[in-house]
């Protein structure tokens, strides 16, 4: 087995990526404070052809050196918009018929592996602040809440890890 060189990966150019079909998912970052997490989510969104990222509240926006370090250029390929508050982003998405899903531990949440995805539905996946999670008022506006099953002593995952797991799960379910 031989490791492939970058030129052998046949990656899309930024122009090809921008004009290619995207999966019907918008990522919403609800007051995410870590610039490295933001950059990592841009990179994951590029990898799985996410439609767009909505950066809300205190979530920093490109260009920023600390976002750039982990995004590795994906802030140029992935479309993004900034909203002063997450509620405005949710209202826009609801008007465009997205199913609003908060990734959070709630009393009636659905485990990620049990969540049924409809192939014709558009989804908005909301990821919250590293300490406080998704704000309750955003959960109140959500159609569903999804939780990643965990069996360790900690009650949460790093937001960029969480986003990677959820995006991969949705990607697999949409294309299987």
N, CA and C of each residue as an Amber inpcrd file, in Angstrom:
protein
   528
   0.8300000  -1.1660000   0.0000000   0.0000000   0.0000000   0.0000000
   0.8870000   1.2460000   0.0000000   0.5140000   2.2300000  -0.8430000
   1.2780000   3.4580000  -0.9500000   0.3760000   4.6390000  -0.6710000
   0.8730000   5.5370000   0.1440000   0.1400000   6.7630000   0.4390000
   0.0470000   7.6020000  -0.8220000  -1.1440000   8.1460000  -1.0910000
  -1.3360000   8.9870000  -2.2690000  -0.7480000  10.3760000  -2.0460000
  -0.2270000  10.9360000  -3.1170000   0.2440000  12.3180000  -3.0880000
  -0.9520000  13.2390000  -3.2990000  -0.8440000  14.4690000  -2.8220000
  -1.9530000  15.4270000  -2.9460000  -2.4440000  15.5600000  -4.3810000
  -1.5250000  15.5850000  -5.3490000  -1.9380000  15.7560000  -6.7430000
  -2.6920000  14.5490000  -7.2860000  -2.6000000  13.4150000  -6.5940000
  -3.3120000  12.2070000  -7.0130000  -4.7330000  12.1330000  -6.4440000
  -5.0970000  13.0410000  -5.5680000  -6.4020000  12.9890000  -4.9120000
  -7.5340000  13.5320000  -5.7810000  -7.1870000  14.2210000  -6.8680000
  -8.1830000  14.7720000  -7.7990000  -9.2250000  15.6280000  -7.0850000
  -8.7670000  16.5160000  -6.2240000  -9.6560000  17.4050000  -5.4880000
 -10.1970000  18.4890000  -6.4190000 -11.3870000  18.9750000  -6.0950000
 -12.0010000  20.0560000  -6.8520000 -11.2540000  21.3560000  -6.5960000
 -11.2650000  22.2250000  -7.5710000 -10.8030000  23.5890000  -7.3500000
 -11.8980000  24.3260000  -6.5710000 -11.5780000  25.4990000  -6.0660000
 -12.5960000  26.2830000  -5.3550000 -13.7620000  26.5960000  -6.2860000
 -13.4760000  26.9270000  -7.5220000 -14.5360000  27.2360000  -8.4900000
 -15.4010000  26.0080000  -8.7510000 -14.7810000  24.8370000  -8.9020000
 -15.5480000  23.6060000  -9.1150000 -16.4110000  23.2890000  -7.8930000
 -15.8450000  23.4810000  -6.7080000 -16.5980000  23.2340000  -5.4750000
 -17.8000000  24.1650000  -5.3930000 -17.5790000  25.4450000  -5.6460000
 -18.6580000  26.4350000  -5.5400000 -19.8190000  26.1070000  -6.4860000
 -19.5120000  25.5710000  -7.6600000 -20.5690000  25.2800000  -8.6360000
 -21.1140000  23.8510000  -8.5290000 -20.5570000  23.0390000  -7.6520000
 -21.0110000  21.6510000  -7.5190000 -22.2610000  21.5520000  -6.6470000
 -22.9610000  20.4240000  -6.7550000 -24.1240000  20.1730000  -5.9090000
 -23.6810000  20.0230000  -4.4630000 -24.5070000  20.5170000  -3.5700000
 -24.2250000  20.4390000  -2.1350000 -25.2860000  19.5700000  -1.4650000
 -24.9440000  19.0150000  -0.3040000 -25.9790000  18.3110000   0.4390000
 -26.8510000  19.3540000   1.1290000 -28.1400000  19.0860000   1.2770000
 -29.0820000  20.1140000   1.7620000 -28.9940000  20.3330000   3.2720000
 -27.8280000  20.7780000   3.7050000 -27.5830000  21.0220000   5.1250000
 -26.9190000  22.3790000   5.3020000 -27.4600000  23.1510000   6.2500000
 -26.8320000  24.3940000   6.6920000 -26.3740000  24.1540000   8.1300000
 -25.1400000  24.5180000   8.4090000 -24.5960000  24.4370000   9.7600000
 -24.7990000  25.7980000  10.4130000 -25.3570000  25.8000000  11.6320000
 -25.5800000  27.0340000  12.3780000 -24.7130000  26.9670000  13.6320000
 -23.8200000  27.9410000  13.7820000 -22.9760000  28.0110000  14.9740000
 -23.5370000  29.0840000  15.8940000 -24.0670000  28.6340000  17.0270000
 -24.7470000  29.4890000  17.9970000 -23.7540000  29.9490000  19.0650000
 -23.1460000  31.1110000  18.8360000 -22.2260000  31.7170000  19.8070000
 -21.0340000  30.8250000  20.1460000 -20.3930000  30.2910000  19.1110000
 -19.1940000  29.4660000  19.2950000 -18.0120000  30.4040000  19.4810000
 -17.2390000  30.1860000  20.5270000 -16.1740000  31.1390000  20.8650000
 -14.7970000  30.7490000  20.3310000 -14.5400000  29.4530000  20.1240000
 -13.2080000  29.0090000  19.7160000 -13.0030000  29.1600000  18.2120000
 -12.0210000  29.9500000  17.8570000 -11.7030000  30.1620000  16.4420000
 -11.2080000  28.8730000  15.7940000 -10.5110000  28.0430000  16.5640000
 -10.0560000  26.7550000  16.0230000 -11.2400000  25.8420000  15.7220000
 -12.2490000  25.8330000  16.5860000 -13.4590000  25.0490000  16.3150000
 -14.1650000  25.5500000  15.0610000 -14.2590000  26.8450000  14.9120000
 -14.9090000  27.4280000  13.7310000 -14.1720000  26.9880000  12.4710000
 -12.8550000  27.1060000  12.4830000 -12.0590000  26.6900000  11.3250000
 -12.2130000  25.2090000  11.0210000 -12.2350000  24.3900000  12.0460000
 -12.3960000  22.9440000  11.8570000 -13.7560000  22.6170000  11.2430000
 -14.7850000  23.3340000  11.6570000 -16.1180000  23.0890000  11.1090000
 -16.1870000  23.5410000   9.6490000 -15.4960000  24.6140000   9.2960000
 -15.3950000  24.9970000   7.8830000 -14.7620000  23.8620000   7.0760000
 -13.6970000  23.3080000   7.5930000 -12.9720000  22.2470000   6.8780000
 -13.8330000  20.9920000   6.7180000 -14.5480000  20.6100000   7.7650000
 -15.4490000  19.4620000   7.6800000 -16.5880000  19.7510000   6.7110000
 -17.0990000  20.9660000   6.7220000 -18.1810000  21.3490000   5.8160000
 -17.7300000  21.2880000   4.3610000 -16.4940000  21.6480000   4.0960000
 -15.9360000  21.5170000   2.7570000 -15.8440000  20.0420000   2.3710000
 -15.3520000  19.2200000   3.2730000 -15.1470000  17.7950000   2.9820000
 -16.4400000  17.1010000   2.5750000 -17.5700000  17.5260000   3.1520000
 -18.8400000  16.8590000   2.8770000 -19.8130000  17.7170000   2.0690000
 -19.2970000  18.7510000   1.4130000 -20.0960000  19.5980000   0.5140000
 -21.3540000  20.1480000   1.1770000 -21.1640000  20.7360000   2.3470000
 -22.2690000  21.3790000   3.0640000 -22.6630000  22.6450000   2.3060000
 -23.9480000  22.9200000   2.2950000 -24.4850000  24.0640000   1.5620000
 -23.9410000  25.4090000   2.0600000 -23.9380000  25.5990000   3.3910000
 -23.5890000  26.9130000   3.9360000 -23.3760000  26.8050000   5.4440000
 -22.6560000  27.7600000   6.0070000 -22.5080000  27.8830000   7.4490000
 -23.0490000  29.2450000   7.8570000 -23.8920000  29.2570000   8.8940000
 -24.3750000  30.5050000   9.4760000 -23.6120000  30.7260000  10.7770000
 -22.8850000  31.8270000  10.8550000 -22.1050000  32.1980000  12.0330000
 -22.9260000  33.2230000  12.8140000 -23.2490000  32.9080000  14.0670000
 -24.2020000  33.7280000  14.8100000 -23.6310000  34.2420000  16.1230000
 -24.0450000  35.4680000  16.4770000 -23.6800000  36.0490000  17.7660000
 -22.1930000  36.3080000  17.8800000 -21.5600000  35.7820000  18.9360000
 -20.1340000  36.0180000  19.1770000 -19.2280000  35.1640000  18.2820000
 -19.8130000  34.2870000  17.4790000 -19.0080000  33.4530000  16.5790000
 -18.2200000  34.3530000  15.6330000 -16.9040000  34.1800000  15.6170000
 -16.0470000  35.0090000  14.7600000 -16.2470000  34.6430000  13.2930000
 -15.8990000  35.5910000  12.4320000 -16.0440000  35.3870000  10.9900000
 -14.6840000  35.4950000  10.3140000 -14.5420000  34.8100000   9.1770000
 -13.3100000  34.9670000   8.3920000 -13.2360000  36.3840000   7.8280000
 -12.0730000  36.8710000   7.4790000 -10.7780000  36.2150000   7.6750000
 -10.2450000  36.4640000   9.0860000  -9.6620000  35.4670000   9.6380000
  -9.0170000  35.5650000  10.9470000  -7.9340000  34.4960000  10.9930000
  -6.7450000  34.8520000  11.4580000  -5.6150000  33.9170000  11.4390000
  -5.8990000  32.6110000  12.1700000  -6.5850000  32.6720000  13.3220000
  -6.8390000  31.4490000  14.0790000  -7.9020000  30.5740000  13.4220000
  -8.8240000  31.1550000  12.6770000  -9.7650000  30.3530000  11.8830000
  -9.0050000  29.7280000  10.7170000  -8.1860000  30.5320000  10.0650000
  -7.4310000  30.0890000   8.8940000  -6.5480000  28.8830000   9.1960000
  -5.9530000  28.8490000  10.3920000  -5.0370000  27.7480000  10.7620000
  -5.6930000  26.3850000  10.6460000  -6.9380000  26.2710000  11.0800000
  -7.6060000  24.9680000  11.0220000  -8.4900000  24.8100000   9.7950000
  -8.9430000  25.9070000   9.2110000  -9.8120000  25.8350000   8.0360000
  -9.0430000  25.4400000   6.7760000  -7.7580000  25.7500000   6.7380000
  -6.8990000  25.4150000   5.5880000  -7.5060000  25.8040000   4.2370000
  -8.0340000  27.0170000   4.1530000  -8.5470000  27.5340000   2.8840000
 -10.0330000  27.2880000   2.6510000 -10.6830000  26.5100000   3.5140000
 -12.0930000  26.1800000   3.2850000 -13.0310000  27.3670000   3.5140000
 -12.5460000  28.4430000   4.1260000 -13.3850000  29.6420000   4.2510000
 -13.6010000  30.2950000   2.8880000 -12.7780000  29.9220000   1.9120000
 -12.9430000  30.4370000   0.5470000 -13.8750000  29.5540000  -0.2760000
 -14.0080000  28.2870000   0.0970000 -14.8470000  27.3750000  -0.6840000
 -16.2710000  27.2650000  -0.1240000 -16.4110000  27.2540000   1.1900000
 -17.7230000  27.0740000   1.8130000 -18.4060000  28.4310000   1.9660000
 -19.6370000  28.5230000   1.4940000 -20.4140000  29.7490000   1.6640000
 -20.7640000  29.9340000   3.1330000 -20.7740000  31.1860000   3.5670000
 -21.1340000  31.4800000   4.9490000 -21.8140000  32.8340000   5.0240000
 -22.6020000  33.0010000   6.0910000 -23.2780000  34.2690000   6.3740000
 -23.1830000  34.5340000   7.8640000 -23.1830000  35.7970000   8.2260000
 -23.1670000  36.1730000   9.6340000 -24.5370000  36.7230000  10.0380000
 -24.9920000  36.3350000  11.2260000 -26.2290000  36.8440000  11.8160000
 -25.9040000  37.3390000  13.2120000 -26.3940000  38.5250000  13.5360000
 -26.1320000  39.0930000  14.8520000 -26.7170000  38.2240000  15.9670000
 -27.8550000  37.6100000  15.6790000 -28.4180000  36.6710000  16.6620000
 -28.9350000  35.4250000  15.9460000 -28.9040000  34.3360000  16.6720000
 -29.2490000  33.0370000  16.0930000 -30.7340000  32.9640000  15.7350000
 -31.5840000  33.6460000  16.4850000 -33.0250000  33.6250000  16.1980000
 -33.3140000  34.0980000  14.7790000 -32.6290000  35.1400000  14.3210000
 -32.8280000  35.6400000  12.9520000 -32.4220000  34.5870000  11.9200000
 -31.3310000  33.8840000  12.1910000 -30.8960000  32.8190000  11.2880000
 -31.9420000  31.7090000  11.2260000 -32.4880000  31.3380000  12.3710000
 -33.5010000  30.2680000  12.4310000 -34.7590000  30.6880000  11.6780000
 -35.1970000  31.9260000  11.8670000 -36.3940000  32.4090000  11.1590000
 -36.1920000  32.3550000   9.6480000 -35.0280000  32.7420000   9.1810000
 -34.7230000  32.6700000   7.7430000 -34.7930000  31.2310000   7.2510000
 -34.1820000  30.3210000   8.0030000 -34.1730000  28.9100000   7.6100000
 -35.5770000  28.3020000   7.6390000 -36.3700000  28.6480000   8.6370000
 -37.7530000  28.1460000   8.7020000 -38.5480000  28.6350000   7.4920000
 -38.3430000  29.8980000   7.1000000 -39.0350000  30.4440000   5.9240000
 -38.6300000  29.7370000   4.6360000 -37.4640000  29.1110000   4.6520000
 -36.9830000  28.3740000   3.4820000 -37.1970000  26.8620000   3.6360000
 -38.0530000  26.4870000   4.5920000 -38.4690000  25.0940000   4.8060000
 -37.3700000  24.1360000   5.2490000 -36.4330000  24.6350000   6.0250000
 -35.4280000  23.7540000   6.6340000 -36.0080000  23.1510000   7.9070000
 -35.6320000  21.9290000   8.1810000 -35.9530000  21.2990000   9.4690000
 -34.8530000  21.7210000  10.4310000 -35.2310000  22.3350000  11.5320000
 -34.2770000  22.9050000  12.4800000 -33.9540000  21.8710000  13.5540000
 -32.6790000  21.5200000  13.6600000 -32.2540000  20.4850000  14.5930000
 -31.1260000  21.0210000  15.4650000 -31.3760000  21.0640000  16.7620000
 -30.3260000  21.4300000  17.7080000 -29.5970000  20.1610000  18.1340000
 -28.2860000  20.2470000  18.1760000 -27.4770000  19.1290000  18.6620000
 -27.2200000  19.4290000  20.1350000 -28.0250000  18.7960000  20.9750000
 -28.0060000  19.1200000  22.4040000 -28.6610000  17.9900000  23.1900000
 -28.2880000  17.8680000  24.4400000 -28.8990000  16.8880000  25.3350000
 -30.1480000  17.5050000  25.9380000 -31.3080000  16.9170000  25.6170000
 -32.5870000  17.4280000  26.1170000 -33.4260000  16.2610000  26.6250000
 -34.4820000  16.5770000  27.3510000 -35.2960000  15.5060000  27.9280000
 -36.0270000  14.6650000  26.8880000 -36.3120000  15.1970000  25.7250000
 -36.9820000  14.3980000  24.6920000 -36.1310000  14.2830000  23.4240000
 -34.8280000  14.3720000  23.5980000 -33.9250000  14.2900000  22.4590000
 -33.9110000  12.9010000  21.8260000 -33.4930000  12.8660000  20.5820000
 -33.3980000  11.6170000  19.8180000 -31.9200000  11.2870000  19.6560000
 -31.5690000  10.0380000  19.9000000 -30.1850000   9.6190000  19.6940000
 -29.8620000   9.6790000  18.1970000 -28.6760000  10.1340000  17.8760000
 -28.2640000  10.3370000  16.4920000 -28.4740000   9.0870000  15.6430000
 -28.1030000   7.9340000  16.1640000 -28.2370000   6.7100000  15.3690000
 -29.6960000   6.3150000  15.1410000 -30.6300000   6.8370000  15.9410000
 -32.0540000   6.5520000  15.7630000 -32.7640000   7.5930000  14.8930000
 -32.1060000   8.6860000  14.5900000 -32.7640000   9.7760000  13.8550000
 -32.9710000   9.3860000  12.3940000 -34.2060000   9.5110000  11.9390000
 -34.5640000   9.1790000  10.5530000 -34.4620000  10.4310000   9.6860000
 -33.7150000  10.3040000   8.6010000 -33.5090000  11.4290000   7.6850000
 -34.3250000  11.2000000   6.4200000 -35.0300000  12.2280000   5.9960000
 -35.8090000  12.1650000   4.7600000 -34.9710000  12.7620000   3.6330000
 -34.8630000  12.0530000   2.5400000 -33.9640000  12.4760000   1.4580000
 -34.3860000  13.7850000   0.7940000 -35.6580000  14.1340000   0.8210000
 -36.1200000  15.3720000   0.1800000 -36.1540000  16.5690000   1.1320000
 -35.8050000  16.3690000   2.3810000 -35.8560000  17.4270000   3.3960000
 -34.5410000  18.2000000   3.4390000 -34.6210000  19.4940000   3.7010000
 -33.4390000  20.3100000   3.9620000 -33.2870000  20.4290000   5.4760000
 -32.0360000  20.4140000   5.9580000 -31.7760000  20.4120000   7.3920000
 -30.8590000  21.5670000   7.7880000 -31.1320000  22.1210000   8.9730000
 -30.2310000  23.0770000   9.6180000 -29.7840000  22.4300000  10.9230000
 -28.4810000  22.2420000  11.0650000 -27.9100000  21.6090000  12.2510000
 -27.2690000  22.6840000  13.1130000 -27.7600000  22.8250000  14.3470000
 -27.2950000  23.8910000  15.2330000 -26.3420000  23.3240000  16.2760000
 -25.1610000  23.9220000  16.3390000 -24.1480000  23.5570000  17.3220000
 -23.9200000  24.7600000  18.2200000 -23.8480000  24.5190000  19.5330000
 -23.8110000  25.6160000  20.4930000 -22.4470000  25.9270000  21.0580000
 -22.4610000  26.8930000  21.9250000 -21.2890000  27.3720000  22.6310000
 -20.6010000  26.2350000  23.3830000 -19.2770000  26.3190000  23.4540000
 -18.4740000  25.2580000  24.0680000 -18.7970000  25.0140000  25.5380000
 -19.2640000  26.0210000  26.2550000 -19.5740000  25.8710000  27.6790000
 -21.0850000  25.7390000  27.9110000 -21.8570000  26.6120000  27.2860000
 -23.2960000  26.6740000  27.5570000 -24.1440000  25.8530000  26.5920000
 -23.5580000  25.3700000  25.5100000 -24.3280000  24.5970000  24.5310000
 -25.2500000  25.4840000  23.7180000 -26.2860000  24.8640000  23.1600000
 -27.2950000  25.6020000  22.3950000 -28.2110000  26.2880000  23.3980000
 -28.4480000  27.5780000  23.1920000 -29.3000000  28.3320000  24.1090000
 -30.7350000  27.7930000  24.1000000 -31.3940000  27.8580000  25.2550000
 -32.7510000  27.3160000  25.3960000 -33.7230000  27.9470000  24.4060000
 -33.6250000  29.2540000  24.1480000 -34.5540000  29.8760000  23.2010000
 -34.3890000  29.3120000  21.7910000 -33.2020000  28.8400000  21.4560000
 -32.9700000  28.2140000  20.1540000 -33.5460000  26.7970000  20.1640000
 -33.3780000  26.0950000  21.2640000 -33.9920000  24.7670000  21.3970000
 -35.5050000  24.8920000  21.2450000 -36.0910000  25.9360000  21.8340000
 -37.5360000  26.1570000  21.7300000 -37.9830000  26.3590000  20.2810000
 -37.1260000  26.8970000  19.4380000 -37.4480000  27.1160000  18.0180000
 -37.1490000  25.8980000  17.1450000 -36.5370000  24.8860000  17.7370000
 -36.1060000  23.7150000  16.9710000 -37.2430000  22.7290000  16.7430000
 -37.1560000  22.0210000  15.6160000 -38.1120000  20.9480000  15.3290000
 -37.7260000  19.6720000  16.0760000 -36.4370000  19.4430000  16.2100000
 -35.9200000  18.2460000  16.8760000 -34.6380000  18.5940000  17.6150000
 -34.3020000  17.7430000  18.5830000 -32.9920000  17.7980000  19.2290000
 -32.3650000  16.4170000  19.1140000 -31.1190000  16.4060000  18.7210000
 -30.3820000  15.1580000  18.5390000 -29.2240000  15.1360000  19.5220000
 -28.9670000  13.9520000  20.0390000 -27.8600000  13.7320000  20.9750000
 -26.9870000  12.6000000  20.4460000 -25.6860000  12.7500000  20.5990000
 -24.7560000  11.6790000  20.2380000 -24.6400000  10.7440000  21.4410000
 -24.9180000   9.4490000  21.2590000 -24.7830000   8.5200000  22.3840000
 -23.3400000   8.5140000  22.9030000 -23.1930000   8.5500000  24.2250000
 -21.8710000   8.5350000  24.8510000 -21.9280000   7.6270000  26.0760000
 -20.8170000   6.9760000  26.3800000 -20.8290000   6.0630000  27.5230000
 -19.7110000   6.3260000  28.5210000 -18.9760000   7.4160000  28.3400000
 -17.8700000   7.7310000  29.2490000 -18.3060000   8.5780000  30.4330000
 -17.3360000   9.1500000  31.1010000 -17.6160000   9.9740000  32.2870000
 -17.9220000  11.4270000  31.9350000 -17.5410000  11.8710000  30.7700000
 -17.7970000  13.2480000  30.3490000 -19.1800000  13.3310000  29.7190000
 -19.7650000  14.5140000  29.7430000 -21.1260000  14.6910000  29.2530000
 -21.1920000  15.3980000  27.9030000 -20.0250000  15.6030000  27.2950000
 -20.0460000  16.3040000  26.0180000 -18.7920000  15.9870000  25.2170000
 -18.8490000  16.3870000  23.9520000 -17.7110000  16.2740000  23.0450000
 -17.2870000  17.6790000  22.6310000 -16.0480000  17.8230000  22.1760000
 -15.6220000  19.0800000  21.5860000 -16.5520000  19.3790000  20.4110000
 -16.9090000  20.6400000  20.2310000 -17.8850000  21.0040000  19.2000000
 -17.4410000  20.5930000  17.7930000 -16.1580000  20.7110000  17.4750000
 -15.7310000  20.3310000  16.1230000 -15.7960000  18.8140000  15.9320000
 -15.5350000  18.0570000  16.9910000 -15.6660000  16.6000000  16.9270000
 -17.1460000  16.2380000  16.7810000 -17.9820000  16.8750000  17.5830000
 -19.4220000  16.6590000  17.5230000 -19.9510000  16.9580000  16.1150000
 -19.5560000  18.0850000  15.5570000 -20.0010000  18.4610000  14.2100000
 -19.5530000  17.4220000  13.1860000 -18.3240000  16.9540000  13.3070000
 -17.8270000  15.9430000  12.3760000 -18.6500000  14.6620000  12.4250000
 -18.9870000  14.2190000  13.6240000 -19.7830000  12.9930000  13.7840000
 -21.1770000  13.1780000  13.1930000 -21.8220000  14.2830000  13.5180000
 -23.1950000  14.5100000  13.0520000 -23.2270000  14.7080000  11.5390000
 -22.3200000  15.5050000  11.0040000 -22.2910000  15.7330000   9.5530000
 -22.0360000  14.4240000   8.8200000 -21.1000000  13.6240000   9.2840000
 -20.8070000  12.3230000   8.6580000 -22.0430000  11.4220000   8.7010000
 -22.7280000  11.3970000   9.8380000 -23.9230000  10.5740000   9.9770000
 -24.9980000  11.0110000   8.9790000 -25.2500000  12.2990000   8.8850000
 -26.2510000  12.8080000   7.9300000 -25.8170000  12.5190000   6.4960000
 -24.5540000  12.7200000   6.1890000 -24.0260000  12.4580000   4.8510000
 -24.2720000  10.9910000   4.4690000 -23.9520000  10.0740000   5.3640000
 -24.1440000   8.6410000   5.0950000 -25.6180000   8.3020000   4.9200000
 -26.4600000   8.8270000   5.7770000 -27.9020000   8.5320000   5.6860000
 -28.5230000   9.1320000   4.4290000 -28.0530000  10.2990000   4.0190000
 -28.6040000  10.9230000   2.8040000 -28.1760000  10.1870000   1.5410000
 -27.0260000   9.5440000   1.5700000 -26.5150000   8.9120000   0.3510000
 -26.5200000   7.3950000   0.3850000 -27.2100000   6.8010000   1.3490000
 -27.3710000   5.3330000   1.3700000 -28.7810000   4.9560000   1.0210000
